[in-house]
């Protein structure tokens, strides 16, 4: 199948503002891109691309004074298959984990393992291990938090989400990631595009999505505590310890989000890709 993904994002900047954007698809999907990947800026600005320490593609620029629109559309080939289930994937002893997975056992800005460790062992200490444990954690986060865009809070940590019991997809992911780390399973936060393919209507407003991956049985596996069911057509943008590492825009100065829309739609195989994205104003992001 072919998926068209993209966005139209508008910022108003009262002064020149350096920015780091994380809006391009992850390098692991490069072979699936049917069209060139490009961010269009209006007005045109100079930018450069680099890979960060987690292997994510970042774009660096200085936004000028006034309004800056950033837009993109890219066609991605996808298998059309749902997330892979591997229920026999076993949990590793911490002493047997590869060195590069250990950072995903540690606490981070939004994954406050120090506050959640006792709660995690209280909930899951006597239960199964491995895949079954991660699924139990997903079930808990999915049932514990009530989704509502109006309850988005960019400062909410995993322990805050556990206490407040409200949030958006980033809160489900932070809570599940933190509980996995507390139970000695490496877990990393993911952000990307996730359309409505394979799900029944009605459909909500499209947004970037958050999910997570865990290291079991010698490989990384996808889990989604918000949806808590295998989904079709995930297109990864970035991975990191939590939402701090994969923010769609990190700005170094005052600026204001003036418009925001996201596209993630299945397209007919013979459909042409629109060359010029149309800027739209929409609800703010709810990662």
Secondary structure, DSSP 8 states (H G I E B T S, - for coil): -EEEEEEEEEEEESS-EEEEE--S--GGGGGGBSS----EEES---EEEEE-TTS-EEEEEEE-SEEEEEEEEEEEE----B----TT-----GGGS-GGGGGGGS--SS--HHHHHHHHHHHHTTS--THHHHHHHHHHHHHHSEE-GGG--TT--HHHHHHH-EE-HHHHHHHHHHHHHHTT--EEEEEEE---TTS-S------EEEEEEEEETTEEEEE-TTT-S--B--EEEEEESSTTTT-SEEEES-EEEEEEEEEEEEE-TT----SS-----------
